[in-house]
Structure formats: C-alpha cells, structure tokens
Amino acid sequence: MEHILAGLLFILFLVVLFGILNERTLRISNDIALVLFSFLFAAAAKFLEWMGLVNFQETIIGNIAGIDLQEFLMEGVLCFMLFSGASGVNFNRFVKNIKSISLLALLSTVLSSFVYGILFYGISLLMHLDFSIWLCVLLGCIVSPTDPIAATSILKKAGLSKNVSTVIEGESLFNDGTGVAVFVCIKNIVNNTSDLSFPVLMAKELLGAIAVGLAVSFLLFKLLRATDNPMFHIFISLLDVTSAYLICERLGCSGVIASVVCGLYFSRNMAKNEEWRKVVDPKDWYEDFWHVADTMFNSVLFILIGLAVWNVPKHRYLVLLILSAVAINFIARYAGVGISSLIIGRKKIPNRYSIGEFTMLMTWSALKGGLSLALAISTQEFLPEDAYQVILIMTCVTMYFTIVVQGLTTGKVFAMVEKWKADRVR
C-alpha cells in the first residue's frame, strides 16, 4: 500500500506542478501541457541514465513509467472515462450526423489500417526489417483508431463548430470497437491461429455491445428514477457502466462500445427528465461528480502517456521511423477519411464543407492516445523483441505528434478550412 500511495503522490505532484507551470508560461490546453511536460521530464531523466550519470530504473520515476498502461486502462478507468465523454455529446446532433459518424468509425478505420500497412511494408523493405505485410497491417490497426479520451478532452477546447465537434467525438467514441475487431483478426493471421471471421467478430463486438449497453442502462435508469437521492444517481450510473463493461468482457463483446452506449443513454434520459432532476438535484451533484472524475482520470492518464517515452527503446533507424510514423499516419488517415467522405456524400457532410475540406479537418483532428499505446504494449506477448520495439516506437511517435502538434494546431487548421470555404462560396 505504501508503494501505491507513493506512486499516486508522485503523479498528483506532477499534475499540480505541470498544471501550474503551464498557467505561468505556455498557457496551452492543460491536457496537452501534461503530456508535453511529462514527456520532457521523462526524456531528460532517460538521457541522463543513457549517459551513465544517474540510475533512475529502481526509483519512483522508473516504477511509474513502468505501470502497465494496458491494465490501467482496459481493466481500470477506461469505462468511466468513456461514459463521461459520451455523456457530454449532444444526442440530437449525434443522431443528425449518425451517417457520417458510423461510416467514419467503421469504414475509415478499416481502410486506414490497410493503407498504413501497405505503406509501412514498403518502408520496412527499405530498412530490411523482418516484417510481413500482415504485421504491418497489424501496426495500422493499432494507430488508426482515433482516441476518444484525447478527442473529448482536447478538441472541445479548440474552438470547432458544434456539428464538427460532434462528428469527431462520435467517431472517436465508436471507432475503437472497429479497431479492436480488426486488430484481433489480423493478430490471428500473424499468429496463424483460427478464430471468428471478420464480419462475425464485428457483429459480436459492436452489435453485442450495443445490446448489452442498452439493456443494462434501461434497467438501471428505471432504478434511478425510483429514487430522489442524487448520491444514489451517481452510484447507479457507476453501477451501470461497470456492469455493462464487465458483462461485455465476459461475453467477448466490446466493453468500450458498451460504455459509450451507457453514457449516451443516461445523458439523453437525464436531459428528458431535466425538470425532475433540477428538483431532486438542485446543486448538480451528478454532473459535477462526472466532471471531476473525468478531469482527474484524464490528468493521470496524460501524465502516464508522457512518461511512456521512458520505455521507448533505441533503434538504428530511429530517425527514419519517426519520420515514417508521422507521414504514413497522415496519408493513411487522409485516404480512409477521403474515401469514406465520398460515400457519405457532400449533402451529409456537416457545415457545408467540400469533401476535401472535411477530409483535411478530420485528418488533422484525429488524435491518438492511450488506447493505441495499450494495443501496442499487448503485442509484446506474441511478437519478437525487434518487431515489438519498432511497433512501440511507431505508436509512441504517432501518439505524441498527434496530441501535441496536431492538438495545438487543430484550431488553426479549422480556421484555415473555414477561410477556404468562405473563398469558395464567394
């Protein structure tokens, strides 16, 4: 218990320190600042260790950086973060843009994964890496899904229009089920193991999760309406998302999707019962609780993401891998969104954007985060060390570039796209 408290103390100290430092200096989005400062902190410590000046491996820095992010997310806080993120999505705008969201979440993720794999296969041949085409596609499955946590916590502060924000957030919340399903299928091919076909796996992952999320939420919201105690409303919402997530994990469905469905269901029904809720919860304890929980979990996660650079190995082609990660991710995402946008049709694209304008905005606003890193870490169980190192490097570079560089400039890209649209309309 002492080690757990010491680790928590250190993380909270970094959250406060970097938060105040950001307020006094950069004044950028606090989530991006936490990633940036913790990255620089861990990179500096790692550099000193490489130089042989100090040994941080057995210190609290090494222990915190070595936390199993996959376990922390998948078996810990992920369901609560997704529930909170989905609760903040406007349900009416979500339904209005459902075609764009569903096609982007499904088709663009699959297309981006395969385009990424083909491009990286060519790069791997140049570097003489022992990567099969399917292993390259597996890497594409890891980095293609956009991260719902990064999207909902960072992009909502970028000044985007409400319809565009809804599409970005909605896609990010739902495309992880697609990414995981494709990841499992390609993983089976890489390992030469047989499993369910992709359509069957997709149906089980997505449709099963939606059914579980709706059924559990329907029953528990009935229970919520039976009490006027706002504390019980909080407990019931926690019970809802936890139950749905664990049931899905037991049945082999997507707990990620179920958590999102629970959040949307409770958000919609809380809004429908707004007058009753104001009477029984005049101080908004329910909303305040989820806001505080979301902020706390996000802050801890972004610190852990930044510190993950501690585990990035050295590689003889490190510079080429860094450049490849940035370029291939952009090209693959642009291709996936572009093809999906053609199918969506210009009339269904929000804010009267052209297909090119919408594709550019959706490509640049696609942030990758903890889920991609968790999938990358999971490959250590079945891949050779050399292949795992390359996948970890490519994933981390993509994650840091999209969160810091793209996260900081999405507002500017949005303004540029708006200018293009205004010039086109004239």
N, C-alpha and C positions, 0 to 999 in steps of 0.2 A: 504493500500500500504506500509505503514511503516513496518508492521509486515512481509510482504512478502520480502521486501528488507533486513530486519534484518536477516531473515532466510537464504536468499541467501548469505548474507555476512558471516554468520557463517559457512555455508557449504563450501564456497570458501576458507575461512580461514583454515578449516580443510584439504581441498585438498592440499593447499600450504604447511601447517605445516607438514602433514604426508608425503607428497612427498619429502620435503627437509630432513626430519628425516630419511626417507628410503635411500636417497642418501648418507647421512653421516654415516649410521650404517649398516643396513641389506643388502642393495643393491639387493633386490629381485625384481620381477616384480612389477611395480608400482601399478597395479590394485589389486594384492593380498595384497600389503602393505596397501593400503587404507582400504580394508576390515578388515585386521588384527588390525591395529592401531585404527580404529573407533570402532571395536568390544571391544578392551581392554579399550578404553576410556569410552564407554557406560556401560560396565560391572563394571568398577570401580565406576562410578557415581551411578549405581544401587545398588551396595554393600553398599556404604556409606548411601544411602537412606534406605535400609533394616536395617542397624544398627541404624537408627534414628538420625544420626549425622547431616544430611542436608536434605532439601526437594527440589528436582530438578523438581518436577512434573509440576509446573507452570512456570518454566524458559524456556529459549530458547532451552535447551537440550531436555526437555520433549516434547516441541512443535515440534521440528524437528523429533525426534524419532516417534512421533505420526502421521507423514504425511501418508496419505492413499497411500501406495505404489501401490495398485491395480489401483487407479485412475491416479496416476502419470505415470504409465507405459501404461496401456490399453487406456487411454483417452488423453495421452500426447505424450511422446517422443518415445514410442516403435517403431512406424512405421519408424521413421527417423533412429533409431539405426539399425533396420533390413535392411533397404535399404542400409545403409553404409556398414554393414557387408557383405551383398550379393554382393555388388559392388567389394569387394576385393577378391572374389572367382574366380579362373581361370576357365572360361567357358568350355574350351576344356577338361581340366582334370575332370571337373564336369560331362560332358557328358560321358567321358570314364569310370567313376566309378558310373554311374547312377543306375545300378542294385544293387550294394552294398548300396548306399545311400538310395534308395527307400525302400528296404527291412528292413534296419535298422530303418529308420524313421517310417515305418508302423508296421511291424510285431514285431520287438523287443520291441517297446514301449508298445504295447498291452500285449505281453507275460510278460514283466517285471512288468506291473501293476498288473496282476493277480497272478503272483508268489509272489510278495511283499504282496499282500492282504492275501493270504493263510498263509504265514509265520507269518505275524503280527497278524492274527487271533489267531494262537496258542499262541503267546506271550500275547495277550490280555486276553485269558482264564487263563493263569498263574497269571496275575496281577488282575484278577477279574474286568476287565474293561467292561463296558456296550457297547461293540462294536459288531455289526453284521458283518457277512462275507462281505456284500456289502459295509459297511462303511470302512472296512479295505482295500477293493479293491479301494475305492474312494481315500484313502490316497496313495495307489500305483499309481493311476493316477496323483496325484499331484507331486510326487517326481520322477517319472520315466522319463519324458521328459528331455533331456539334454538342457542346456540353450545356445541359440545362441550367446548371448552377452558375456557371460563368455568364451565360446569356441573361438570366433573370436578375443577377446581382450587379452586372456591369453595364449592359446595354441599355437598361431602362434609365440610366443616368446620362446617356449620350445625346439626348435631345431628338430622338427619332419620332416620326409620326406614330399615332396610336395604332393604326392599322398595320403598319410595317412592324412595329414592336410586337404586336400580337402574332404575326406570321413567324417572326424569328423565334419568339419564346415558345410558340406552339410546336414548331418544327423541332426545336431543341428538346422539348419535353417528351416528344413521341418518337424521335428517330433512334433513340438508344435501344429500343426493343428490336428494331431492324438491324442495327449494328451488331448486337449480341447474337441474333439469329444467324446472320451471315458469318460472323466470327466462328460460331460453333460448327457450322457446315464446312468452312474452309479448314478449320482446325482438324476435323475428322479426315479430310483429304490429305492434309500434311502428315498426319499420324497413321494413315492407311487403316482407319477404323470405320466401320459402317454405323450409320445412325439414320434417323429420320431424314427424308428428303427435304429440300429447302422449303417448298410450299407447305408441307405438313408442319415443319418446325415453325414457320412463320405464323401459321394459323394457330398453333398451340401457344406460341409465345404471346401473340398480340390479342387474338380473339379470346383466348382463355383468360388472359389478364384483365381484359375489359369486363368480361362476365363476372369474374371474382370481385373486381373493384366495385362494380355497380351493385352486386348482390349484398356485399358486406356493408357498403355505405347506405343502401336503402334501409337495411335493418337497424343499423346503429343511429341513423338520423331520426328514425321513429323513436328510438330510445331517448335521443337528445331532446326531442320535442316534448317528452313526457316529464321533463324537469325544468324548473325555473332557476336552478343554481348555475351561474356562469362557470364556476370551478368544475362542475361535472361536465359542462360542454367541452371544456379543454380536455378533460380526461377521456371523454368519449371520442373526440377527434384523434387523440393519440392511440386509443384502442382500435379505432377504425383503420388507420393507415398501417399500424403494426400487424394487425390480424390479416389484412389483405396481402401484405408483403410476405408474411411467413407462409400463408396458405399457397400463394403462387410459387414460392421457392420449393415447397414440398411437392406440388403438382408438376413442376417443371415449366411453369409459365413465367412471364416477365414480371417480377416484383416491381421493376422500375415503372412499367406502364400502369400497373395496378395502383401504385402510389399517386401517379398523376391523375388517374380517373377519380380516386378518392378526393383529392384536392379540388378538382373541378366540380364534383358532385356537391361537396359541402359548401363550396363558395357560391354555387348557383342557388342552393336551397337556403343558405343564410341570407342571401340577397332577397329571395322571395318572401322570407319571413322577417324583413327588416324592422317593421313596426313592433312586432313581438320582441325581437332581440333588443331593441332600444329600451324597452320597458324592463326586461329581466337582466340586462347587462348594460346599464347606462354609462359605466366607466370604460366600456370596450375592453374588458379584460381578455376576451377571446382573441381579438385581433392583435392586441398588444403582446400577448404571450407568443403568438406565432411570429410577430415581427422581431421580438428579442431573440427567440430561438433561432430564427433564420440568420440574423446578424451574427450571433455567437458562433454557430456552426460554420458559416461562410468564412469568418475570420480565422478560425482554427484551420480549416481546410486550405485556405490560400497561404497560410504560413507553411503548412506541410508541403504544399506544391512547390513553393520557393526553395525550401530546404532539400527537396528531392534532387537538386543538382549535385548534392554531396555524393549521390550514388552513381552519377554518370561516369562511365569508365573512359580512360584514354583510348584512342584508336589512331592507327596510322593514317587513316583517311578522314580524320575528324572534320577538317575544313570543308572537304568535298561533301561529306554527309550533311553538314549544317546547311550549305548552300542548296543541296538537293532537297532537303526536307522542306525548306521554305518554298522553293519554286514548284516542286511536284504537288505539294498540298494545294497551292493556289490554282494550278492548271486543272487538277482533278476535280476540285470543288467547282470551278467555273464551268467545266464540261458537264458535271452532274446537274447543276442548277440550270444551266442553259438548255439542256435537252428537256428537263422537267418543265421549264417555263414555256417551251414550245407546245408541250402537251396541255399545260394548264390553259393556255390561250390568253391573249392580251386583255380580253374583257374581264377575266377573273384575277388579273394582277392588280394589287392594291395601288391606290393613289395615281392611277392612270399612267404608270410608268411604262416605258417601252420594254421589250424583252431584254435588251442589252443593259438598260439602266437598272432594272430589277435584278438581273443576274450579277451585275457588278456589286450592288449593295449587299445582296445575300451572300456573295462570296467573301467580301471583306468583313462582314459582321459575324462570320462563322468562327466562333471561339472554341478552342479545345481545352479540356481541363482534366479534372481528377479521374473521370471515368476512363478516358483514353489511357492515362497512366496506369490505372488499375488493371486494364486489359493487357497492357504491355508487360507489367510485372508478372501476370499469371502465366505468360509464355515461358518463364524460367523453368517451369516444371517439366516441360517436354522438348525444349529446344537445346541444341549445343550452346556452350557458353559464348562462342564467337557470334552466332546468329542472334542470341539474346541481347548481347551488348549493342549490336547495330540497331535492333528494334528499339531498345531503350533510348539510345541517342536520338534516333529519328523522332520518336514520340515526344521526348522532352523538348527538343528544339522546336517542333511544331507547336507544342503547348505554350512555351514561353513566348514565342514570336506572336502567336495569335492573341494571347491575353494582354501582353504588354504593348506591342507595336500596334496591332490592329485594334485592340481595345481602346487605346488612347486616341486613335485617329478615325474611328468609325463616324464620329460626329462630323468631322471634316469631309469624309467621303460622302456622307449623307447630304451635306450642303452642296458639294460638287455635283452630285446626281440631281439635286433639285435645280441647280443652275442649268444643267443640260436640258432638263425637262422644260424649264421656262423658255430657254432659247429655241427649243424645238416647237413649242406651242406658238411662239411668235411667227 
